[in-house]
Amino acid sequence: MTVFSTITRKVRTQVQNSRVAQVALLAAMWFVGNQISHGLGLPFPGAIVGLGLMLALLLSGWVRPRSVQRGARFLIGEMLLFFVPAVLAVMDHSEWLSITGLKLFAAVLIGTIAVMLGTALAVDLSYRWWVRHAVL
Amino acid sequence: MPSSENLIFGIFWSVVTIGAYLVARTIYGRWHHWALSPLLVAPLVVLAFALAAKVGYAPYIEGTHWLMLALGPATVAFALPIYEHRMMIRRHWPVLVIGVLVGSSIAMLSAWGLAAAFGLSDTLRLSLLPRSMSMPFALIVSGDIGGTPDLTAVFVVLTAVIGVAMGDVLLKWMPVRSSIARGSLFGMGAHGAGVAKASEIGGEEGSIAGLVMILSGVTNVLAAPLLVLILN
């Protein structure tokens, strides 16, 4: 038992100091999530299952936040690099240099203004209502 | 079997992509302006190279798609901010739920309605629907509902750039008093770039924006099968 806890402690210290090990741990959770998603035929992908598993491990205290912090900050902070390739799809669409492109731009512009106005208004109103009524 | 020629081609374009990303990040670090966002600069630099070398999208993505594999572990990594802000979720959950549901509904309905009003094709319309989600979630939902994930990627980036630019303008003449509403505005409207912007306004705004972005992404992915039923 003491040997076991010594080993866990050593592994934990190693992982808490290594960004690579933490990225590997998060990738492993993704892999496990994929296996579960495929195995059970779930209607959502392994990444989401992995997110749920990781959250469960953190909440249960089995994995300490320090054991994934560096890896998680790296993956989230540099996310743009991982999706730049997909954005290059734009080069196959020279037709967007015409009126279609203008329509797409307008759709995104108007849509985004609507989302921002609507969300801020809904949250602001419900927050004020909640502050007034929920605090007893 | 990939030939060694293909391998060298893949390595070359991966290096170009990573290099463009690092350059874009450095530029933004020096001149902090939304028009110089790495979201725009990084793809444009790669685009310039590809046009100069007369390389099409199909061979380019074949050589570089391995970079996108990291989006899986990055999605798992979102568990950390949720865990770190669990007290905030416990305190504000009713308001966060309302923000996520209202924001996601407006995002989908506006994309659908505007695409119809402008007479855009079905492919474009379906690819536009998930544009207000953070990239990994948007790509999943786009594939689920029959859109083209690559096109969605372009719209997601466009949304982020426009969202950050418009968010400032909107906040100037809109009476938004609570920091939770300001954070929600950026997290829902401009996902990752919006979170960065909200963090510049304040710590609480940044945390709320991050939570709203992640929670709306997860909610939308879980609701995608339902969305498929509605769309059919």
Interface residues (C-beta under 8 A of the other chain):
Chain A: V23 L26 A27 M29 W30 G33 N34 P43 F44 P45 G46 A47 I48 G50 L51 G52 L53 M54 L55 L58 L59 P65 V68 Q69 G71 A72 R73 L75 I76 E78 M79 L80 L81 F82 F83 V84 P85 A86 V87 L88 A89 V90 M91 D92 H93 T100 K103 L104 F105 A106 A107 V108 L109 I110 G111 T112 I113 A114 V115 M116 L117 G118 T119 A120 L121 A122 V123 D124 S126 Y127 R128 W130
Chain B: T17 I18 A20 Y21 P38 L39 A42 P43 V46 L47 A50 L51 G56 Y57 Y60 I61 T64 H65 L67 M68 L69 A70 L71 G72 P73 A74 T75 V76 A77 F78 A79 L80 P81 I82 Y83 E84 R86 H92 P94 V95 I98 G99 V102 G103 I106 A107 S110 A111 L114 A115 F118 G119 L120 L124 L128 R131 S132 M135 P136 L139 I140 T148 P149 D150 L151 A153 V154 F155 V157 L158 T159 I162 G163 M166 G167 L170 M174 V176 R177 S178 I180 A181 R182 S184 L185 F186 M188 G189 A190 G192 V212 V218 V221 L222 A224 P225
